Amino acid sequence: MSVKVTINHDECTSCGLCYNDECPDVFEEGEEGLSSLKSDFRKGGPTDGEIPDDKKGCAQNAADACPVSAITVG
């Protein structure tokens, strides 16, 4: 089973919490320092994709830690 993940680049502040601290298995630093999904999980570009269910907790931690709520999981 997979879980949808979306990153809103209009809101992202390039803080790095998601890819440096909370969930480097799913997120990486992309263009201009903005958060992006790792290529294995991309379905519609660097900001839209699906992750395996076993990565959901990690991705949700990143979404919860995001200071501007730019990440949506589920």
Secondary structure in CASP SS format (residue, H / E / C, confidence):
PFRMAT SS
TARGET T0000
AUTHOR 0000-0000-0000
METHOD secondary structure of the structure
MODEL  1
M C 1.00
S E 1.00
V E 1.00
K E 1.00
V E 1.00
T E 1.00
I E 1.00
N C 1.00
H C 1.00
D C 1.00
E C 1.00
C C 1.00
T C 1.00
S C 1.00
C C 1.00
G C 1.00
L H 1.00
C H 1.00
Y H 1.00
N H 1.00
D H 1.00
E H 1.00
C C 1.00
P C 1.00
D C 1.00
V C 1.00
F E 1.00
E E 1.00
E E 1.00
G C 1.00
E H 1.00
E H 1.00
G H 1.00
L C 1.00
S E 1.00
S E 1.00
L E 1.00
K C 1.00
S H 1.00
D H 1.00
F H 1.00
R E 1.00
K C 1.00
G C 1.00
G C 1.00
P C 1.00
T C 1.00
D E 1.00
G E 1.00
E E 1.00
I E 1.00
P E 1.00
D H 1.00
D H 1.00
K H 1.00
K H 1.00
G H 1.00
C H 1.00
A H 1.00
Q H 1.00
N H 1.00
A H 1.00
A H 1.00
D H 1.00
A H 1.00
C C 1.00
P C 1.00
V C 1.00
S C 1.00
A C 1.00
I E 1.00
T E 1.00
V E 1.00
G C 1.00
END
